[in-house]
Amino acid sequence: EVQLVESGGGLVQTGGSLTLSCTFSGFTTDDYYIGWVRQAPGKGREGLACISNTDSSTYYADSVKGRFTISSDNAKNTVYLQMNNLKPEDTAVYSCQARLGRPTGFNMRIPFKYEFDYWGQGTQVTVSS
């Protein structure tokens, strides 16, 4: 059974930092990619960052480029999202999601165009002004 569990959310002041973790299990292939998304109240889901396990390539949305960093530790089956210089508009529920294998025509420059297979429950991040 595939599971993804997020942790590391919390309350932080503007300009502060947080590191989110996504620990996964049950994958049946080494060909996968994991993304972080967020959803703020009253807003749609936004894809933020993604990392491929096969070549460690990454993707960042413009809204977080230069502030957020995605990384992975395969020994710990964990993907991290380091978030710096947080702003009140970063307040949201953050979730990780995984896709096992690549869809036809997959392009890492637009990873959130494709459906992901598995989702975590999410972790709340609140940035106070």
PyMOL commands that set and color helices and strands:
alter all, ss='L'
color gray80, all
select helices_A, chain A and resi 74-76+88-90+111-113
alter helices_A, ss='H'
color red, helices_A
select strands_A, chain A and resi 3-7+10-13+18-25+32-39+45-52+58-60+68-73+78-83+92-100+118-119+123-128
alter strands_A, ss='S'
color yellow, strands_A
deselect
rebuild
show_as cartoon
